[in-house]
């Protein structure tokens, strides 16, 4: 009787340990790490003449990060960026050489950085934060998309979320989801205008480096065509 009881206990213990292992393995397998996303993630634009606004969201998934950068691609034959705003509360500084928009080739880049050991890291534990707000003018009503430049290995023009360390670790392990927009009837798409804290000042300048990169993007992405010249740099008043 004692032997039988001991065997039952052992079996129950084994079942318990296997269950615990399965739960943790499944959680790690399906857990979503740090990522960027668009809000809305896509949809129908009711009135193209009024344009539309999209937020770029960042989610560190409970990790502390000291810098983040996104490079977003859009079709310059369909859309033109009218206004770009950043949420200056997320990072200490926003390097101008890594914060640009090229309406000629359809490239948006914004980079935020905080000094390790001297600034508070970015931590989103209760959901994503708005990093930038992009307001587009519609040039022609055609199904279009916003995409991400990811895993390019070119250093500057790549979408990253960096955790402090030696060397720093990129927490963005997969390409963020593309947003697809159509035109016609249905529900209008527009973020909550009260979400986030933004710098509203923008400056139009020339950006030779970004223009060269944009030319490379046109060459490698035949669906994009040159349309408008000039580069808008995302910039705001320092607090």
Secondary structure, 3 states (H helix, E strand, C coil): CHHHHHHHHHHHHHHHHHHHHHHHHHHHHHCCCCEEEEECCEEEECCHHHCEEEEEEEECCCCCECEEEEEEEECCCCEEEEEEEECCCCCCECCHHHCEEECCCCEEEEEEECCCCCCCCECCCCCCEEEEEEEEEECCCCCEEEEECCCCCCCCCCCEEEECCCCCEECCCCCCCCEEEEECCCCCCCCCCCCCCCECCEEEECCHHHHHHHHHHHHHCCCCCCCCCCEEEECCCCC
